[in-house]
């Protein structure tokens, strides 16, 4: 095994450790698109990102309920 191949394996192990990955198959997560969408609150006009189905920001949602 060449020295470069050993360095690559060490680098890959360090990278996985820093990112909390334990398995090489975890590298597929990188290509996953975010489920967050940008929403503008209908009450106050604040723009925010969320993964919920809502038309109001957290603050306005509290006052509505």
Phi, psi and omega per residue, in radians:
X1 nan 2.352 -3.106
X2 -1.362 2.861 -3.126
X3 -1.136 -0.645 3.127
X4 -1.088 -0.705 3.139
X5 -1.132 -0.655 3.113
X6 -1.166 -0.731 3.129
X7 -1.112 -0.741 3.128
X8 -1.054 -0.739 3.133
X9 -1.156 -0.690 3.106
X10 -1.130 -0.778 3.124
X11 -1.076 -0.776 3.132
X12 -1.077 -0.714 3.125
X13 -1.145 -0.715 3.110
X14 -1.139 -0.746 3.136
X15 -1.076 -0.806 3.126
X16 -1.099 -0.685 3.136
X17 -1.120 -0.728 3.139
X18 -1.177 -0.571 -3.088
X19 -1.623 -0.019 3.107
X20 1.406 0.255 -3.135
X21 -1.562 2.488 -3.136
X22 -2.029 -0.226 -2.998
X23 -2.276 2.457 3.104
X24 -1.069 -0.436 3.134
X25 -1.223 -0.236 3.126
X26 -1.205 -0.310 3.136
X27 -1.113 -0.324 3.126
X28 -1.218 -0.308 -3.115
X29 -1.132 -0.474 -3.067
X30 -0.995 -0.647 -3.077
X31 -1.409 -0.084 -3.090
X32 -1.244 2.327 3.115
X33 -1.384 2.633 3.137
X34 -1.264 2.492 3.102
X35 -1.585 -0.004 3.127
X36 -1.298 2.454 3.080
X37 -2.224 2.645 3.128
X38 -1.531 2.250 -3.102
X39 -2.235 2.486 3.030
X40 -1.883 2.194 -3.104
X41 -1.100 2.301 -3.128
X42 -1.272 -0.355 -3.088
X43 -1.604 -0.905 -3.045
X44 -1.868 -0.248 3.113
X45 1.512 0.060 3.127
X46 -1.181 2.403 3.090
X47 -1.764 2.308 -3.097
X48 -2.599 2.912 3.104
X49 -1.897 2.439 3.138
X50 -2.675 2.821 3.038
X51 -1.923 0.095 3.126
X52 -1.650 2.823 3.059
X53 -1.611 1.665 -3.122
X54 -2.614 2.698 3.089
X55 -1.969 0.066 -3.083
X56 -2.218 2.554 3.077
X57 -1.246 2.985 -3.084
X58 -1.079 -0.712 -3.117
X59 -1.129 -0.819 -3.140
X60 -1.202 -0.576 3.118
X61 -1.105 -0.636 3.112
X62 -1.147 -0.704 -3.096
X63 -1.283 -0.474 3.135
X64 -1.250 -0.688 -3.068
X65 -1.433 nan nan
